[in-house]
């Protein structure tokens, strides 16, 4: 006799879209504040290891492909759209995996934040500049931070062991 499958406990992954919205909102507000406060390449030193600086990145992470003649804009827009659609699909079908859903929601919010910049301006607005001595980490933004944290959480989630279930399930 066939019995209907019970859904896994916990909220559906789409319930985490509020987190994507929060990341997107913080990202866009901070970028707008930087654009209003700083000229391109202007920096405000805040500590001996951190500056606020306005930078425009037409490339990917770490300015990868930034020196290309322009093809990268459409390419990165397409990648962000496909990735966002795939993440939404995963969130829709995932239930009860909180860490996995939080990771995806962070990545989605960051991807959409940078996607908006690429569509509107042709580049991503970056402003967080950490450094040691003369060595500067590539300048980044809230969206990049959310994507990075989300990626780390995905790795952590993949390392977690699933609970072993014994016997037939009701």
N, C-alpha and C positions, 0 to 999 in steps of 0.2 A: 504494500500500500504506500502510495506517495504521500508524504507530508510536506506542507509548504515550509520553505526555509524561513527560519526566524532571522530578522535583521540583527546585526551585532549591536550590543548595548552602546550607549553614548550618542551624542548628537551627530547629525550628518555633517560632513565636512563643509558644506556651504554655510553653516552657522558661523564659520570663522571668517567670513567675508568682511565683517566689521573690522577685523584686524588689518586686512588689506586696505580698507578705506581709511583707517587711522594712519597707516604708513603713507599712503598716497597724499592725504591732507597735510601731514607734517612735512613731507618732502616738498610739496608745492609751496607751502607757506614759507618755509625756510629759503627756498630758492628765490622767491619773490622778494623777500627781505634783503637778501644779498644783492640782487639786481638793483634794488632801490638805493642801497647803502654804499655800494662799491662800484668803481669803474673796473673795466676789464683789466686783470692782472694786479689790481690794487690789493694790498695786504694789510691786515691789522694784526700786529703781534699781540698775543694774549698771554703767552707763557714762554718759557725758554725752550719749549718743544712743540708749540701749537700756534698756528696763525689762522685767521679767517682770510680767505683770498678768493677773488672771483676768477674762475677759469671756465673756459668753454672747451668741451671735449667732443669733437666730431667722430671719434673712434669708439672703441669698446673699452673694457676694463684695462687699466694701466695705459690708456691712450693707444691701444693696439689698433692699427690701421688708420690712425688719425691723419697721417700724411698722404693718404690716398686721394685721388681726384674727385671723389664725391659718390662713388657707387655704394659706399658703406652705409650711407643714410638709409636708402631703400632696403638694403640687405638687413640692417639691424632693426628696422621697423617691422619687416616681415618676420624675422626671428622672434621678436617680442610678441607679435600677434599670435603666431603659432604656439609659442610657449605658454602664453596666457590662456589660450583656448584649451591646451592640453592640461594645464593646472586646474582650470575650472572643471574639466571632465573628471580629473582625479578627485577633486574635492566633492563633486556631486556623488560619486560612487563610493566614497570612503566614509566609514562610520566607526566610531569608537577608537580611533588612533589619534589621540590628541596631539602628540608631539609631531607626527607626520603632517597633520592638518595645519598646525601652527607654522611649521616650516614652509609649507606651500603657500599659506596666506601671506607670510612675510615676503617671500619671493615674488608673488603676484603683485603685491602693493608696490614693491620696488621696481619691478619690470614695467608696470603701467606708469609710474612716476617718470622714469627715464624715457619711456615711449612718448609721453606727452611732450617732453622737451624736444625730442627728435622731430616730431611732427610739426610743432610750432616754430622751432628755431633752426633745426638742422644740426643741432649739437646738444649735449647734455651740460647743464650748469653744475659745476662742482665748486666746493668752497671750504672743505675741511682739510687742512694742511698740517700733518704731523711730521716732525723731523727730529733728527739727532745730529748735532753739529751742522755740517753742510749737506748731509744726506736727507733728502725729503722723500717720504712715502708719496706715491701718486695721490694727487688731490681727489677727494671723493665727496659724496653727499649722503643724505639720509636714505635715499633709495638704494644706493650701493651698500650701505651698512645693513639694511634689512635683507638684501639679497645674500650677503655674506653670512649673516646670522642664520638665515633660513637654510643655506647650504650646509652649515655646520650642524644644525639640528637634523637635517636629513641624514647626514652621516651617522650621527648619534642614534637616530631611530633605526637605521639599518643594522647597527651593532647590537641592538636590544634583542634578547631572546624572546620568542613568542612563548607564552605559557603552554605547557604540555597538557593536552586534554586527554583523559583516559575514559574509556568506555563509550557507549553510544550516548549521543546527545538527545535530549527530549525534543 
